[in-house]
């Protein structure tokens, strides 16, 4: 007697079509890929620019309140052709570079002292934590009394703005190194300097790069405040002069230049971060 069996139903196994709950996600991802990334990144600024032009052309936005995009573009052209904008940018960039150098060395050095040693932490950390809660802009009167009204108070203000974000991130990076890596280095008979060089510093590098980006953002903010103090050159000087003559077009030009310089410098740091941290896989979004 022969028994026959019905073939098993394998339709559920061989069907690789996505379920209904995944279809919206797939369609959104596909639509993102069809739209160029540069278009997605510039869509909102372009829309804001169009809205600005429309409100200016229709009289909704008074030229005394805010100049139109066309007027701002002509003001930028005049400042570029006269050489004023280029000179101001070079002066401001030099101030930021010096302030970043001084503040970067101070913040990183203090973080190394506090992060690598309990004695250093007890000596440095409490003082730095107290100082960082003081608004550095509020120190401008003291800096003027101590350092005068030349370049020194401007660079010092930028350095102070850079020091604390960098300190916090580097300190957290050092103390956040995986203890298992320290134990592995010790089992390989690495000296203390070897552990610092090959384990702790590479482990803290991602935090250093994050702190550098935060510090650069603060540096531009400190530059704006610093250049309000008796500046005779730089973007702050152009900004103050435009304010005195109610030139909103030149004010907008200076603000746009501040923003573009910050964006360019941040892009350079992000590129450097990708080069230095190739060994660390990161999530880049879907």
Beta strands, then each sheet from edge to edge (+ up, - down):
end
